[in-house]
Amino acid sequence: MKHFYDVVVIGTGIAGLSAAIMLKEYGLNTVAITKEDAADKTATNYAQGGIIAWEKADSPELLEADILRAGCGYNNLEAVKLLARKGPELVFDFLINKIGIEFTRTLAGNLDYTEEAAHSRRRILHYSDHTGDTIQMALINYAKKINLPIFKGFTSIDLITNNHQSRDTQEMYQPCEVMGFYALNNEQKRVETFFAHRVILAAGGLGELYQHTTNPASATGDGMSMAYRAGAEIINAQFVQFHPTSLYHRDIKRFLISESLRGEGAKLFNHKGEHFMEKYSPLGDLAPRDVVARGIYEEMGRSGTEFMMLDIASNYKGERPISERFAKVYTTCLKGGIDITKEPIPVVPAAHYFCGGIKVDLFGQSTLPNLYAIGETSCTGLHGANRLASTSLLEGLMWAKQAADHIHSNFSEISKKRLDNIPDWESPDCYEEFDPLLFHQDWRLIKLTMWNYAGIVRNLKGLERAGADLNYHAHRIFQFYKAAKLNRQIIELRNGVVNASIIVNAAIRHKKSIGCHYIV
């Protein structure tokens, strides 16, 4: 089955849906697709803390300085300037005034700006601690309002390029360009062809590669793996940010304890009852994420324990009750038998955000013509070596607009004759049976390898061991992939081992510690 669109957006988080909405309103034939069975199953939906927005006491220069400080000066200066100057106002122009999001207000009726680690100002808007899912549902509802098609249950497989797929041999001698992609219809178990004059990858991050993560299980880095195999440039892959505080609980997994708790006074302490972050940074509990994550990791190592404690009850600075201000954290922890208004929260660092990705310019253009990447799957260089809190939602929104505006202003079509030379997906004549036990075992090996050797603290010997192990796993996985009947799990597994190898190889090449890449 073939589909023809002006633009296809892969991903339905804040970056993907915002871009698709803008392109649809520009009059372009646009569709958004997701491999999930619902459009709200995204990393955006998991976000708690908030989004940086315009505030009269703030300035672009102050925001720039904070982003650069957190990113260790490794940032793309032009990307930082763009976001600092245009991003905060876009929250009002698009999310508040157009999409209609009502962020939390103070008792006096003013917008409630909160603070997070490494920020010099209270500049972050939130909706209690439900910021992400509030934005997510508002975007979905607006997409329905303007009749933007969202295809659910389509797992992207490979990008279509003229050099690799065309039956016209002359295309091999032309510059490589993207013409669409193949995707598996999960329900009908068939591969369909999506032709598009422009493709936007907004497929999210890759936290699922690690044993502990705050990401949804779908975060297997599909966008980066597809782009890499097609020949797009990948940068900064050594920078995987670990959130310092995910909930440590036997039954509750992947739950983030928002950094805004520390912004509102929460303190970390060890099992002796000692506040320890002052030993690792003069900023204490409000140090950048990489510093706090390593501080917790170090304390865990010293004490031989599997978690540290976070106390919000003793030093809370907020105006509203803890159970209201942090409603999501409060109710989730209460389900696990922890009352955060009376007792500390057990926390452990977890893979949270990928600061590297598909190299793009200020308009979201990758190094392959017709291919754009936005959100966590891209690398604009904004974050440098370590992301400043609450920049991710804003970056997704900012580059959604940049990409949509650029596509609209520079739109051109790929000739139908060239598209007609692209064949349908070819499947093997006979299929190898899928063994779920081997699938889970391969994923477990990838996760443990990445956690042990390419995690919070790394060393060259461990990284080289990881590279060797991953090469062995990859060979087996690729051989099986070629012979197996495709399903979502096999596609994600291939993407996972490709991305793990990209991260490890980048970490081996980067000999010095900086930001998220800490090597001893």
C-alpha positions as semicolon CSV with decimal commas, in nm:
position;residue;x (nm);y (nm);z (nm)
1;M;0,000;0,000;0,000
2;K;0,135;0,344;-0,096
3;H;0,069;0,682;0,069
4;F;0,156;1,022;-0,082
5;Y;0,195;1,337;0,132
6;D;0,367;1,671;0,120
7;V;0,508;1,615;0,470
8;V;0,506;1,318;0,705
9;V;0,601;1,372;1,069
10;I;0,719;1,063;1,258
11;G;0,635;1,121;1,624
12;T;0,348;1,276;1,819
13;G;0,516;1,451;2,114
14;I;0,542;1,828;2,149
15;A;0,791;1,857;1,860
16;G;0,609;1,631;1,615
17;L;0,253;1,748;1,678
18;S;0,348;2,117;1,691
19;A;0,525;2,091;1,355
20;A;0,240;1,893;1,200
21;I;-0,019;2,145;1,325
22;M;0,179;2,438;1,185
23;L;0,231;2,268;0,847
24;K;-0,135;2,170;0,825
25;E;-0,234;2,530;0,889
26;Y;0,008;2,639;0,616
27;G;-0,202;2,431;0,377
28;L;0,041;2,145;0,321
29;N;-0,089;1,788;0,299
30;T;0,053;1,665;0,630
31;V;0,017;1,357;0,848
32;A;0,170;1,256;1,182
33;I;0,237;0,890;1,261
34;T;0,327;0,697;1,574
35;K;0,415;0,334;1,639
36;E;0,198;0,341;1,951
37;D;-0,173;0,261;1,961
38;A;-0,243;0,607;2,104
39;A;-0,096;0,947;2,016
40;D;-0,032;1,040;2,379
41;K;0,220;0,762;2,450
42;T;0,525;0,988;2,426
43;A;0,809;1,122;2,639
44;T;0,631;1,459;2,636
45;N;0,346;1,295;2,823
46;Y;0,590;1,193;3,099
47;A;0,734;1,543;3,152
48;Q;0,650;1,688;3,492
49;G;0,857;1,997;3,568
50;G;0,764;2,258;3,311
51;I;0,870;2,471;3,018
52;I;1,083;2,787;3,008
53;A;0,866;3,086;2,915
54;W;0,888;3,463;2,889
55;E;0,901;3,643;3,223
56;K;0,944;4,019;3,257
57;A;1,232;4,002;3,506
58;D;1,425;3,761;3,284
59;S;1,638;3,831;2,976
60;P;1,778;3,636;2,680
61;E;2,129;3,703;2,808
62;L;2,056;3,544;3,148
63;L;1,895;3,240;2,986
64;E;2,187;3,204;2,745
65;A;2,435;3,213;3,032
66;D;2,245;2,943;3,223
67;I;2,222;2,714;2,919
68;L;2,593;2,756;2,844
69;R;2,693;2,698;3,205
70;A;2,491;2,376;3,226
71;G;2,619;2,264;2,884
72;C;2,983;2,325;2,986
73;G;3,028;2,571;2,699
74;Y;3,010;2,284;2,450
75;N;2,687;2,426;2,307
76;N;2,611;2,553;1,957
77;L;2,612;2,929;2,029
78;E;2,373;3,011;1,744
79;A;2,121;2,755;1,866
80;V;2,142;2,894;2,221
81;K;2,086;3,250;2,097
82;L;1,789;3,145;1,884
83;L;1,613;2,967;2,169
84;A;1,689;3,236;2,428
85;R;1,558;3,515;2,205
86;K;1,255;3,354;2,043
87;G;1,163;3,049;2,248
88;P;1,013;3,198;2,566
89;E;0,768;3,420;2,376
90;L;0,665;3,127;2,155
91;V;0,521;2,956;2,465
92;F;0,272;3,241;2,490
93;D;0,211;3,282;2,116
94;F;0,156;2,913;2,042
95;L;0,084;2,709;2,354
96;I;-0,115;2,965;2,553
97;N;-0,281;3,190;2,295
98;K;-0,335;2,938;2,013
99;I;-0,354;2,592;2,171
100;G;-0,523;2,730;2,483
101;I;-0,315;2,580;2,762
102;E;-0,389;2,717;3,109
103;F;-0,073;2,692;3,317
104;T;-0,088;2,697;3,698
105;R;-0,143;3,037;3,862
106;T;-0,064;3,170;4,206
107;L;-0,334;3,237;4,463
108;A;-0,319;3,600;4,348
109;G;-0,403;3,492;3,993
110;N;-0,061;3,544;3,832
111;L;0,123;3,280;3,632
112;D;0,321;3,063;3,873
113;Y;0,686;3,055;3,765
114;T;0,893;2,786;3,936
115;E;1,268;2,736;3,967
116;E;1,481;2,436;3,876
117;A;1,845;2,343;3,916
118;A;2,108;2,566;3,749
119;H;1,855;2,841;3,660
120;S;1,929;3,192;3,782
121;R;1,563;3,298;3,764
122;R;1,216;3,156;3,828
123;R;1,122;3,131;3,459
124;I;0,947;2,793;3,426
125;L;0,573;2,760;3,370
126;H;0,401;2,441;3,477
127;Y;0,063;2,281;3,528
128;S;0,108;2,143;3,880
129;D;0,347;1,855;3,799
130;H;0,134;1,745;3,503
131;T;0,292;1,983;3,252
132;G;0,379;1,724;2,990
133;D;0,048;1,541;2,975
134;T;-0,139;1,874;2,982
135;I;0,054;1,996;2,677
136;Q;0,021;1,657;2,508
137;M;-0,358;1,639;2,535
138;A;-0,401;2,002;2,434
139;L;-0,203;1,941;2,115
140;I;-0,399;1,623;2,036
141;N;-0,728;1,805;2,086
142;Y;-0,615;2,093;1,865
143;A;-0,502;1,846;1,597
144;K;-0,853;1,697;1,599
145;K;-1,001;2,044;1,572
146;I;-0,811;2,120;1,250
147;N;-0,855;1,764;1,112
148;L;-0,487;1,676;1,117
149;P;-0,459;1,302;1,042
150;I;-0,268;1,098;1,301
151;F;-0,186;0,741;1,197
152;K;-0,146;0,516;1,499
153;G;0,018;0,174;1,505
154;F;0,275;0,234;1,229
155;T;0,634;0,141;1,314
156;S;0,884;0,316;1,087
157;I;1,146;0,080;0,944
158;D;1,380;0,253;0,699
159;L;1,405;0,585;0,519
160;I;1,370;0,571;0,141
161;T;1,655;0,737;-0,046
162;N;1,719;0,761;-0,418
163;N;2,068;0,608;-0,385
164;H;1,956;0,300;-0,195
165;Q;1,607;0,212;-0,318
166;S;1,551;0,348;-0,671
167;R;1,538;0,106;-0,965
168;D;1,678;0,384;-1,183
169;T;2,053;0,319;-1,180
170;Q;2,125;0,683;-1,260
171;E;1,997;0,784;-0,917
172;M;2,306;0,620;-0,769
173;Y;2,518;0,898;-0,919
174;Q;2,303;1,180;-0,784
175;P;2,330;1,336;-0,437
176;C;2,152;1,126;-0,176
177;E;1,808;1,256;-0,078
178;V;1,515;1,127;0,125
179;M;1,188;1,046;-0,053
180;G;0,985;0,889;0,227
181;F;1,006;0,574;0,436
182;Y;0,874;0,222;0,484
183;A;0,656;0,152;0,788
184;L;0,505;-0,159;0,937
185;N;0,130;-0,154;0,989
186;N;0,138;-0,321;1,331
187;E;-0,220;-0,444;1,324
188;Q;-0,234;-0,572;0,967
189;K;0,128;-0,694;0,977
190;R;0,220;-0,551;0,638
191;V;0,482;-0,300;0,530
192;E;0,346;0,015;0,366
193;T;0,526;0,283;0,166
194;F;0,501;0,648;0,271
195;F;0,617;0,889;0,001
196;A;0,676;1,246;0,115
197;H;0,843;1,552;-0,030
198;R;0,969;1,620;0,321
199;V;1,009;1,387;0,621
200;I;1,039;1,515;0,979
201;L;1,182;1,277;1,237
202;A;1,045;1,359;1,583
203;A;1,068;1,006;1,717
204;G;1,206;1,084;2,064
205;G;1,497;0,956;2,269
206;L;1,662;0,626;2,359
207;G;1,646;0,577;2,736
208;E;1,520;0,220;2,685
209;L;1,882;0,123;2,608
210;Y;1,958;0,148;2,982
211;Q;1,863;-0,065;3,280
212;H;1,716;0,234;3,468
213;T;1,531;0,502;3,273
214;T;1,255;0,758;3,313
215;N;1,158;0,716;2,946
216;P;0,864;0,517;2,810
217;A;0,943;0,169;2,678
218;S;0,903;0,302;2,323
219;A;1,218;0,520;2,357
220;T;1,442;0,299;2,143
221;G;1,593;0,576;1,929
222;D;1,417;0,473;1,608
223;G;1,467;0,809;1,438
224;M;1,842;0,823;1,493
225;S;1,896;0,464;1,383
226;M;1,699;0,518;1,061
227;A;1,884;0,839;0,982
228;Y;2,224;0,683;1,057
229;R;2,160;0,388;0,826
230;A;2,054;0,628;0,551
231;G;2,379;0,825;0,586
232;A;2,281;1,127;0,797
233;E;2,545;1,270;1,029
234;I;2,513;1,197;1,403
235;I;2,688;1,414;1,664
236;N;2,741;1,434;2,042
237;A;2,621;1,077;2,094
238;Q;2,846;1,039;2,401
239;F;2,621;1,276;2,596
240;V;2,345;1,076;2,764
241;Q;2,194;1,271;3,051
242;F;2,092;1,083;3,364
243;H;1,820;1,238;3,574
244;P;1,938;1,237;3,935
245;T;1,608;1,145;4,090
246;S;1,386;0,868;3,961
247;L;1,172;0,678;4,210
248;Y;1,342;0,368;4,354
249;H;1,058;0,124;4,414
250;R;1,003;-0,247;4,366
251;D;0,670;-0,209;4,188
252;I;0,678;0,140;4,032
253;K;0,918;0,180;3,741
254;R;1,013;0,466;3,505
255;F;0,875;0,732;3,736
256;L;1,053;1,065;3,743
257;I;1,074;1,271;4,061
258;S;1,072;1,616;3,908
259;E;1,370;1,845;3,951
260;S;1,123;2,115;4,050
261;L;1,096;1,949;4,394
262;R;1,455;2,060;4,457
263;G;1,365;2,397;4,307
264;E;1,099;2,425;4,576
265;G;1,334;2,328;4,860
266;A;1,377;1,948;4,858
267;K;1,711;1,821;4,987
268;L;1,906;1,502;4,918
269;F;2,056;1,304;5,204
270;N;2,230;0,970;5,252
271;H;2,146;0,682;5,479
272;K;2,332;0,847;5,769
273;G;2,096;1,144;5,741
274;E;2,369;1,371;5,595
275;H;2,298;1,632;5,327
276;F;2,580;1,563;5,084
277;M;2,545;1,774;4,768
278;E;2,751;2,063;4,912
279;K;3,052;1,829;4,885
280;Y;3,010;1,810;4,507
281;S;2,907;2,163;4,410
282;P;2,871;2,509;4,567
283;L;2,520;2,505;4,418
284;G;2,434;2,209;4,640
285;D;2,104;2,042;4,552
286;L;2,049;2,291;4,267
287;A;2,365;2,194;4,079
288;P;2,333;2,083;3,713
289;R;2,192;1,736;3,658
290;D;2,518;1,565;3,567
291;V;2,678;1,687;3,890
292;V;2,385;1,577;4,108
293;A;2,361;1,239;3,934
294;R;2,731;1,173;3,994
295;G;2,699;1,292;4,355
296;I;2,422;1,040;4,421
297;Y;2,614;0,769;4,234
298;E;2,925;0,839;4,443
299;E;2,728;0,828;4,770
300;M;2,565;0,501;4,667
301;G;2,908;0,355;4,595
302;R;3,053;0,471;4,926
303;S;2,767;0,335;5,133
304;G;2,699;0,023;4,925
305;T;2,333;0,115;4,893
306;E;2,104;0,118;4,591
307;F;1,939;0,458;4,648
308;M;1,954;0,791;4,829
309;M;1,674;0,990;4,992
310;L;1,500;1,313;4,883
311;D;1,312;1,513;5,147
312;I;1,057;1,774;5,036
313;A;0,852;1,785;5,357
314;S;1,113;1,953;5,582
315;N;1,210;2,249;5,363
316;Y;0,919;2,312;5,124
317;K;0,900;2,670;4,993
318;G;0,585;2,651;4,783
319;E;0,264;2,846;4,825
320;R;0,021;2,559;4,769
321;P;0,018;2,230;4,967
322;I;0,273;1,970;4,854
323;S;-0,009;1,730;4,761
324;E;-0,147;1,994;4,522
325;R;0,175;2,145;4,385
326;F;0,323;1,801;4,319
327;A;0,000;1,608;4,272
328;K;0,143;1,348;4,032
329;V;0,444;1,271;4,251
330;Y;0,227;1,268;4,565
331;T;-0,038;1,028;4,432
332;T;0,212;0,796;4,261
333;C;0,432;0,767;4,568
334;L;0,126;0,719;4,790
335;K;0,029;0,419;4,577
336;G;0,371;0,277;4,662
337;G;0,323;0,339;5,035
338;I;0,524;0,664;5,054
339;D;0,365;0,984;5,185
340;I;0,596;1,259;5,059
341;T;0,438;1,514;5,295
342;K;0,570;1,312;5,590
343;E;0,863;1,100;5,474
344;P;1,153;1,112;5,225
345;I;1,145;0,959;4,877
346;P;1,396;0,686;4,779
347;V;1,563;0,796;4,454
348;V;1,818;0,665;4,204
349;P;1,966;0,822;3,887
350;A;1,820;0,698;3,557
351;A;1,881;0,754;3,186
352;H;1,665;1,051;3,101
353;Y;1,762;1,259;2,799
354;F;1,984;1,218;2,493
355;C;2,179;1,537;2,424
356;G;2,320;1,401;2,098
357;G;2,139;1,287;1,787
358;I;2,086;1,368;1,420
359;K;2,291;1,676;1,333
360;V;2,060;1,959;1,225
361;D;2,088;2,330;1,151
362;L;1,880;2,617;1,288
363;F;1,588;2,504;1,069
364;G;1,597;2,140;1,171
365;Q;1,754;2,031;0,842
366;S;1,969;1,720;0,861
367;T;2,268;1,655;0,638
368;L;2,037;1,461;0,403
369;P;1,817;1,672;0,170
370;N;1,442;1,657;0,245
371;L;1,504;1,511;0,592
372;Y;1,438;1,720;0,902
373;A;1,480;1,616;1,266
374;I;1,339;1,794;1,572
375;G;1,304;1,725;1,943
376;E;1,515;1,469;2,125
377;T;1,598;1,267;1,814
378;S;1,788;1,568;1,677
379;C;2,102;1,744;1,792
380;T;2,076;2,119;1,747
381;G;2,375;2,169;1,978
382;L;2,154;2,366;2,217
383;H;2,232;2,145;2,516
384;G;2,604;2,103;2,460
385;A;2,745;1,845;2,699
386;N;2,453;1,856;2,944
387;R;2,093;1,978;2,920
388;L;1,959;2,257;3,139
389;A;1,630;2,161;3,305
390;S;1,305;2,246;3,123
391;T;1,477;2,331;2,793
392;S;1,366;2,011;2,619
393;L;0,997;2,095;2,573
394;L;1,091;2,443;2,459
395;E;1,352;2,313;2,214
396;G;1,094;2,075;2,063
397;L;0,848;2,362;2,020
398;M;1,108;2,607;1,888
399;W;1,248;2,375;1,623
400;A;0,899;2,259;1,526
401;K;0,832;2,618;1,425
402;Q;1,172;2,660;1,261
403;A;1,122;2,345;1,053
404;A;0,760;2,419;0,963
405;D;0,843;2,776;0,856
406;H;1,141;2,660;0,650
407;I;0,946;2,383;0,474
408;H;0,661;2,621;0,396
409;S;0,894;2,888;0,257
410;N;1,111;2,648;0,054
411;F;0,865;2,379;-0,048
412;S;0,923;2,185;-0,368
413;E;0,798;1,850;-0,493
414;I;0,982;1,534;-0,589
415;S;0,871;1,431;-0,939
416;K;0,623;1,144;-0,958
417;K;0,845;0,971;-1,217
418;R;1,123;0,942;-0,959
419;L;0,884;0,812;-0,694
420;D;0,747;0,555;-0,937
421;N;1,096;0,402;-0,952
422;I;1,086;0,316;-0,581
423;P;0,979;-0,047;-0,528
424;D;0,755;-0,181;-0,256
425;W;0,914;-0,341;0,047
426;E;1,060;-0,684;-0,024
427;S;1,014;-0,954;0,238
428;P;1,212;-1,280;0,262
429;D;1,057;-1,582;0,088
430;C;1,048;-1,784;0,409
431;Y;1,041;-1,659;0,765
432;E;1,236;-1,757;1,072
433;E;1,021;-1,809;1,380
434;F;1,025;-1,534;1,644
435;D;1,134;-1,649;1,991
436;P;1,018;-1,397;2,257
437;L;1,265;-1,544;2,509
438;L;1,566;-1,461;2,289
439;F;1,424;-1,114;2,223
440;H;1,405;-1,035;2,596
441;Q;1,750;-1,182;2,652
442;D;1,905;-0,964;2,381
443;W;1,744;-0,652;2,526
444;R;1,864;-0,742;2,873
445;L;2,221;-0,779;2,747
446;I;2,207;-0,439;2,574
447;K;2,063;-0,265;2,882
448;L;2,316;-0,415;3,124
449;T;2,606;-0,344;2,889
450;M;2,507;0,020;2,854
451;W;2,433;0,067;3,226
452;N;2,758;-0,092;3,342
453;Y;3,000;0,045;3,082
454;A;2,841;0,351;2,915
455;G;2,647;0,496;3,207
456;I;2,699;0,771;3,464
457;V;3,072;0,701;3,514
458;R;3,278;0,544;3,235
459;N;3,630;0,420;3,166
460;L;3,806;0,332;2,842
461;K;3,850;-0,036;2,924
462;G;3,480;-0,075;3,001
463;L;3,376;0,111;2,686
464;E;3,598;-0,110;2,472
465;R;3,443;-0,417;2,635
466;A;3,098;-0,273;2,563
467;G;3,190;-0,213;2,200
468;A;3,308;-0,572;2,155
469;D;2,998;-0,717;2,324
470;L;2,763;-0,499;2,119
471;N;2,934;-0,596;1,794
472;Y;2,873;-0,960;1,878
473;H;2,508;-0,898;1,965
474;A;2,456;-0,680;1,657
475;H;2,581;-0,947;1,418
476;R;2,331;-1,200;1,556
477;I;2,045;-0,950;1,563
478;F;2,106;-0,833;1,205
479;Q;2,116;-1,190;1,075
480;F;1,787;-1,268;1,247
481;Y;1,631;-0,941;1,130
482;K;1,700;-1,028;0,765
483;A;1,528;-1,365;0,795
484;A;1,241;-1,290;1,035
485;K;0,887;-1,179;0,967
486;L;0,886;-0,818;1,078
487;N;0,715;-0,700;1,392
488;R;0,758;-0,392;1,607
489;Q;0,977;-0,571;1,862
490;I;1,235;-0,685;1,607
491;I;1,253;-0,340;1,446
492;E;1,307;-0,178;1,787
493;L;1,573;-0,434;1,883
494;R;1,771;-0,361;1,567
495;N;1,743;0,012;1,633
496;G;1,849;-0,040;1,993
497;V;2,172;-0,225;1,917
498;V;2,262;0,024;1,640
499;N;2,214;0,318;1,876
500;A;2,401;0,152;2,161
501;S;2,701;0,106;1,932
502;I;2,682;0,468;1,817
503;I;2,690;0,592;2,179
504;V;2,976;0,364;2,284
505;N;3,190;0,447;1,979
506;A;3,137;0,820;2,036
507;A;3,232;0,779;2,404
508;I;3,551;0,591;2,312
509;R;3,655;0,871;2,076
510;H;3,594;1,143;2,338
511;K;3,890;1,101;2,575
512;K;3,816;1,382;2,823
513;S;3,538;1,420;3,077
514;I;3,282;1,690;3,013
515;G;2,918;1,722;3,115
516;C;2,724;1,397;3,082
517;H;3,035;1,216;2,956
518;Y;3,234;1,144;3,271
519;I;3,533;0,922;3,211
520;V;3,790;0,807;3,467
